[in-house]
């Protein structure tokens, strides 16, 4: 009887340790699943949206239109003034919410990187959509990072932070290097940005 109790105790300890270290990976797949199902409540429980917004803002300042040469004041004074306003991050802050819709989060988790903001559907039922496995690049007691590579080798990094014994939340998204593509239109009303303050 003592031996059985000892074996059960060892199994329970081993299960607790494995669950402790596997919890961030479970969180990654839970976010991917909730995004594909457009489960807004589930995403709200799994993501710290204010922290993710703060991490995305500086990465999105280098918009592609800001890299184009501005018209000169002599040739086009109105266009030059408009370009100055467009490049000012205080007057026109980057659109981080386009990366926080369920469709965009689903695309980020599939490795779409900076192009994730252009997705309007989650493509959850499309069998042709590639769903790569995340690669752990850092694993600590309170933080874990996963990278998802696209076909070209560019990687999107997801940072999870421990908020409880087995509770981990996404707090940062690191986009691949390069300019973000211009968003052609405003987000569809069916996919509002998550975690917005009303």
LINGI-V553910 format. One record per residue. N is the residue number from 1. PHI is phi in whole degrees, -180 to 180 (NA if undefined). PSI is psi in whole degrees, 0 to 359 (NA if undefined). OMEGA is omega in whole degrees, 0 to 359 (* if undefined). Layout:
[[N,PHI,PSI,OMEGA] [N,PHI,PSI,OMEGA]]
//
This chain:
[[1,NA,319,179] [2,-65,323,180] [3,-65,317,178] [4,-62,315,179] [5,-62,318,179] [6,-63,317,179] [7,-64,319,178] [8,-65,321,179] [9,-65,317,178] [10,-64,319,179] [11,-65,320,179] [12,-65,319,178] [13,-65,316,179] [14,-62,318,179] [15,-64,320,179] [16,-65,319,179] [17,-67,315,179] [18,-63,317,179] [19,-64,322,180] [20,-62,315,183] [21,-82,337,180] [22,-87,349,185] [23,-58,319,178] [24,-63,321,178] [25,-66,321,176] [26,-62,320,177] [27,-62,319,178] [28,-60,309,182] [29,-69,331,176] [30,-67,320,178] [31,-66,317,179] [32,-61,316,180] [33,-66,316,180] [34,-65,323,178] [35,-66,318,179] [36,-65,329,179] [37,-91,1,184] [38,54,40,180] [39,-86,92,184] [40,-65,318,180] [41,-64,319,178] [42,-64,318,178] [43,-65,322,179] [44,-63,326,178] [45,-75,335,187] [46,-100,345,187] [47,-125,135,171] [48,-91,93,189] [49,-64,325,180] [50,-66,320,178] [51,-68,320,180] [52,-67,319,176] [53,-59,315,181] [54,-63,326,179] [55,-75,331,183] [56,-81,328,187] [57,-52,306,182] [58,-66,336,180] [59,-75,336,185] [60,-98,2,181] [61,-66,325,179] [62,-80,66,179] [63,-71,154,183] [64,-62,326,180] [65,-68,336,179] [66,-75,342,180] [67,-87,343,179] [68,-74,145,179] [69,-65,137,181] [70,-78,147,175] [71,-66,150,181] [72,-77,156,180] [73,-65,332,181] [74,-73,319,183] [75,-80,316,185] [76,-146,83,184] [77,-64,323,180] [78,-69,316,179] [79,-64,322,178] [80,-66,318,179] [81,-66,318,179] [82,-63,321,179] [83,-65,323,177] [84,-64,319,178] [85,-67,319,181] [86,-65,329,183] [87,-85,351,182] [88,-84,112,183] [89,-68,344,178] [90,-79,317,180] [91,-75,318,180] [92,-127,86,183] [93,-68,156,180] [94,-64,150,183] [95,-87,82,180] [96,-74,334,183] [97,-66,338,178] [98,-68,344,177] [99,-96,0,186] [100,-115,16,171] [101,-81,159,177] [102,-56,321,180] [103,-65,317,181] [104,-69,320,178] [105,-64,320,177] [106,-62,318,179] [107,-67,321,177] [108,-61,318,181] [109,-69,343,176] [110,-95,2,177] [111,90,21,180] [112,-75,345,175] [113,60,228,185] [114,-69,345,178] [115,-86,358,182] [116,-63,330,182] [117,-67,343,182] [118,-88,351,180] [119,-77,133,178] [120,-112,347,177] [121,-126,154,183] [122,-81,343,180] [123,55,34,184] [124,-67,329,184] [125,-94,357,182] [126,-84,112,182] [127,-70,341,182] [128,-79,346,181] [129,-72,127,181] [130,-76,132,178] [131,-124,85,183] [132,-69,155,177] [133,-80,141,177] [134,-73,146,178] [135,-108,122,179] [136,-69,129,178] [137,-116,347,174] [138,-155,137,179] [139,-141,111,179] [140,-125,183,181] [141,-69,322,184] [142,-114,349,181] [143,-138,147,175] [144,-143,144,179] [145,-127,138,177] [146,-124,145,177] [147,-118,139,174] [148,-122,123,182] [149,-95,143,174] [150,-88,183,183] [151,-64,332,180] [152,-87,358,179] [153,96,356,177] [154,-74,140,185] [155,-119,143,173] [156,-105,130,185] [157,-110,132,180] [158,-115,124,180] [159,-107,125,178] [160,-110,145,180] [161,-125,138,181] [162,-77,130,179] [163,-116,355,179] [164,-163,184,182] [165,-58,315,179] [166,-122,11,183] [167,-102,123,178] [168,-125,142,179] [169,-128,146,176] [170,-73,125,183] [171,-120,347,182] [172,-154,141,173] [173,-124,122,177] [174,-101,112,181] [175,-79,157,176] [176,-63,161,178] [177,-64,155,177] [178,116,179,182] [179,-87,147,176] [180,-80,138,177] [181,-67,149,178] [182,-67,137,177] [183,-80,121,186] [184,-67,328,184] [185,-146,168,177] [186,-66,153,180] [187,-58,144,180] [188,-66,144,180] [189,-63,339,181] [190,-77,345,180] [191,-126,71,181] [192,-70,156,176] [193,-65,144,184] [194,-91,155,174] [195,72,17,179] [196,-73,145,175] [197,-90,127,184] [198,-80,NA,*]]
//
